[in-house]
Amino acid sequence: MGFFIDFKASLMKGDVLSLATAVVLGGAFGKIIASVVEDVIIPIIGLMTGGVDFTQKFIALDGSRYETLDAAKEAGAAVITYGNLLQATINFLVIALFVFVILRAAEKIKKKEVIVAKEATPAGPTQEELLIQIRDLLKK
Protein backbone atom coordinates (compact mmCIF):
# COMPACT_ATOMS: atom_id res chain seq x y z
CA MET A 1 0.00 0.00 0.00
CA GLY A 2 2.96 2.34 0.48
CA PHE A 3 3.44 2.56 -3.28
CA PHE A 4 -0.11 3.80 -3.87
CA ILE A 5 0.09 6.29 -1.01
CA ASP A 6 3.34 7.68 -2.41
CA PHE A 7 1.86 7.74 -5.92
CA LYS A 8 -1.21 9.65 -4.71
CA ALA A 9 0.97 12.11 -2.79
CA SER A 10 3.09 12.64 -5.90
CA LEU A 11 0.01 13.31 -8.03
CA MET A 12 -1.36 15.80 -5.56
CA LYS A 13 1.74 17.97 -5.54
CA GLY A 14 1.23 21.41 -7.01
CA ASP A 15 3.73 20.83 -9.81
CA VAL A 16 1.86 17.85 -11.25
CA LEU A 17 -1.48 19.62 -11.09
CA SER A 18 0.03 22.70 -12.74
CA LEU A 19 1.53 20.52 -15.46
CA ALA A 20 -1.80 18.79 -16.08
CA THR A 21 -3.54 22.16 -16.34
CA ALA A 22 -0.87 23.40 -18.73
CA VAL A 23 -1.25 20.34 -20.95
CA VAL A 24 -5.03 20.78 -21.19
CA LEU A 25 -4.73 24.50 -21.90
CA GLY A 26 -1.93 23.84 -24.37
CA GLY A 27 -4.11 21.42 -26.32
CA ALA A 28 -6.90 23.97 -26.55
CA PHE A 29 -4.42 26.71 -27.41
CA GLY A 30 -2.94 24.52 -30.17
CA LYS A 31 -6.38 24.14 -31.74
CA ILE A 32 -6.88 27.91 -31.72
CA ILE A 33 -3.48 28.47 -33.32
CA ALA A 34 -4.15 25.78 -35.94
CA SER A 35 -7.40 27.54 -36.81
CA VAL A 36 -5.65 30.92 -37.03
CA VAL A 37 -3.04 29.46 -39.37
CA GLU A 38 -5.45 27.42 -41.52
CA ASP A 39 -8.29 29.94 -41.65
CA VAL A 40 -6.44 33.27 -41.64
CA ILE A 41 -2.72 33.10 -42.39
CA ILE A 42 -2.66 30.42 -45.12
CA PRO A 43 -5.46 32.11 -47.13
CA ILE A 44 -3.61 35.44 -46.90
CA ILE A 45 -0.40 33.78 -48.10
CA GLY A 46 -2.42 32.07 -50.84
CA LEU A 47 -3.85 35.43 -51.91
CA MET A 48 -0.38 36.98 -52.00
CA THR A 49 0.88 34.09 -54.13
CA GLY A 50 -1.96 34.30 -56.64
CA GLY A 51 -4.57 32.08 -55.02
CA VAL A 52 -2.34 29.08 -54.38
CA ASP A 53 -3.87 26.52 -51.99
CA PHE A 54 -0.88 25.12 -50.13
CA THR A 55 -2.82 22.17 -48.75
CA GLN A 56 -3.06 20.90 -52.35
CA LYS A 57 0.68 21.12 -53.02
CA PHE A 58 2.21 17.67 -53.34
CA ILE A 59 4.65 15.57 -55.31
CA ALA A 60 3.47 12.18 -56.57
CA LEU A 61 6.28 9.67 -56.21
CA ASP A 62 4.97 7.36 -58.94
CA GLY A 63 5.84 9.93 -61.63
CA SER A 64 2.22 10.50 -62.66
CA ARG A 65 0.49 13.87 -62.65
CA TYR A 66 -2.71 14.25 -60.63
CA GLU A 67 -5.00 17.27 -60.54
CA THR A 68 -5.67 17.14 -56.81
CA LEU A 69 -4.23 15.53 -53.73
CA ASP A 70 -7.43 13.54 -53.28
CA ALA A 71 -7.09 12.16 -56.83
CA ALA A 72 -3.52 11.06 -56.11
CA LYS A 73 -4.52 9.38 -52.86
CA GLU A 74 -7.51 7.74 -54.52
CA ALA A 75 -5.19 6.31 -57.18
CA GLY A 76 -3.04 4.88 -54.39
CA ALA A 77 -0.01 6.99 -55.27
CA ALA A 78 2.58 7.72 -52.63
CA VAL A 79 2.76 11.49 -52.23
CA ILE A 80 4.91 14.04 -50.47
CA THR A 81 2.56 16.74 -49.23
CA TYR A 82 4.98 19.63 -48.87
CA GLY A 83 2.05 22.05 -48.58
CA ASN A 84 1.07 20.39 -45.31
CA LEU A 85 4.67 20.67 -44.16
CA LEU A 86 4.59 24.39 -44.93
CA GLN A 87 1.35 24.74 -42.97
CA ALA A 88 2.78 22.82 -40.00
CA THR A 89 5.88 25.03 -40.09
CA ILE A 90 3.74 28.15 -40.02
CA ASN A 91 1.72 26.63 -37.14
CA PHE A 92 4.95 26.11 -35.22
CA LEU A 93 6.19 29.64 -35.88
CA VAL A 94 2.90 31.20 -34.80
CA ILE A 95 2.78 29.09 -31.62
CA ALA A 96 6.41 29.97 -30.87
CA LEU A 97 5.61 33.67 -31.37
CA PHE A 98 2.59 33.52 -29.05
CA VAL A 99 4.53 31.62 -26.36
CA PHE A 100 7.40 34.13 -26.64
CA VAL A 101 5.01 37.06 -26.24
CA ILE A 102 3.29 35.44 -23.24
CA LEU A 103 6.59 34.54 -21.54
CA ARG A 104 7.99 38.00 -22.19
CA ALA A 105 4.90 39.60 -20.63
CA ALA A 106 5.12 37.21 -17.65
CA GLU A 107 8.78 38.10 -17.12
CA LYS A 108 7.98 41.84 -17.15
CA ILE A 109 5.21 41.30 -14.60
CA LYS A 110 7.52 39.18 -12.46
CA LYS A 111 10.24 41.87 -12.53
CA LYS A 112 7.71 44.52 -11.48
CA GLU A 113 6.54 42.30 -8.61
CA VAL A 114 10.14 41.83 -7.44
CA ILE A 115 10.75 45.57 -7.54
CA VAL A 116 7.54 46.28 -5.62
CA ALA A 117 8.41 43.57 -3.08
CA LYS A 118 11.88 45.05 -2.55
CA GLU A 119 10.43 48.51 -2.08
CA ALA A 120 7.78 47.25 0.35
CA THR A 121 10.22 45.29 2.51
CA PRO A 122 11.44 47.43 5.37
CA ALA A 123 15.18 47.53 5.86
CA GLY A 124 16.16 45.50 8.90
CA PRO A 125 19.10 46.07 11.18
CA THR A 126 22.55 45.53 9.77
CA GLN A 127 24.74 42.66 10.87
CA GLU A 128 26.75 44.96 13.12
CA GLU A 129 23.60 46.26 14.80
CA LEU A 130 22.43 42.71 15.48
CA LEU A 131 25.81 41.79 16.95
CA ILE A 132 25.69 44.86 19.19
CA GLN A 133 22.19 43.89 20.38
CA ILE A 134 23.34 40.34 21.12
CA ARG A 135 26.38 41.64 22.98
CA ASP A 136 24.23 43.96 25.05
CA LEU A 137 21.80 41.13 25.85
CA LEU A 138 24.68 38.90 26.92
CA LYS A 139 26.02 41.63 29.22
CA LYS A 140 22.67 41.78 31.04
N, C-alpha and C positions, 0 to 999 in steps of 0.2 A: 504494500500500500504506500510505502514511502515514495516510490517512483511517481505515482499519480498525484500525490500531494505536492511534490516538487514541481511536477509538470503544470499543475493548476496554478501554483504560486508564480511560476515563470510566465504563464500566459496572462496573469493579472497584473504584471508589472506595467508601469506607464509606458515604457518604450515599446512593448509589443502592441499595446492598444493603439498607440500613436501610429505605429507602422501599419497596422491593419486599416486604420482610418485613412492614412495617406494612400494606400493601395486602392481603396474603394474610390476615393476622390480622384486619384490619378486615372483610373479607368474611365470615369465619367468625363474628366477633362480631356482625355485622349479622343473620346468620341466627338466632343465639341470641336477640337482642333481638326480632326479628320473632316468634319463637315465644313469648317471654314476653308480648308484647303480645297476639298472637292467641289464645293458649291460656290466659292467666291474667288479664290486665288487662281485655280486652274482655268476657269472660264475667262478670267481677265488675261492670263498668259495666252490662252487660245485666241482671244480677240486680237492681242498684240501681234500674234504670229499668223494672222490671216484666217482665223477660224479653225485652227488645228485642234482636234480632240486627242489629247495625249493618251487617254485610256485606250485608244484604238491603234496606237503605234506598236508595231511588233515586227519581228523577223521570223519568217517560217523557215525552219531548218531543213525541210524536205526539198527546198529549191523551188517550190511552186509559188504562185502569186495568188493571194486571196484578197477579196475586197474588204472584208471585215475580220475582226478577231474571232467573232462567233463562227464565221464560215470556216476559218482555219481549224478551230477546235472541233467543229462538227465533222470535218474531214479527217480528224484524228492526227493532224499534223502537230509535231512538236514545235512550240513557238517560244521565242524570247520576247517577253512583253516589257520592252524598255520604257514604254510610257508609264506603266505601273511603277517601275523603279524610280522614274522621275517624280511621280506623285508621292511616293513614300519618302523620297529625299526631301521634298518640299515640306511634307508633314513633319519630318524630323527637325528641319530648320525652324519651322514655325514654333514647334513645341520647345525647342532649345531657346528661342528668343523669349517666349512667354516665361519660361522658368527663370531665365536670366533676369528679366525685368522684375519678377516677383522676389527673387532672392536679393536683388539690389535694393529694392524698396524695404525688404525686411532688415537688411543690414543697416540702412539709414535709420530706421526706426529704433533698432537695437542700440546704435551709437547715441542717439538722442536720449534714450532711456538711461544709458550709462552716465552720460553727462549730467542729466537731471539727478540721478542717484548720488553722484559725487557732490553735486552742489547742495543737496538736501542733507547729507551726512555731516553732522557737526564734527568739528575737529576735536579729537580727544587730547589728553595730555601726552606730552612727548615722553620718550623713554627716560630721559633724565628726571623729569617731573615725577614719574612713577617710582623711580629708584629713591628719590628724595622722600616721597610719601612712605615708602616701605621702611626706609631708614628711620624716619621719625616715629613710625609705629613700633619698630623694634626697640627704640630708646625708651618708649613708655613702658 
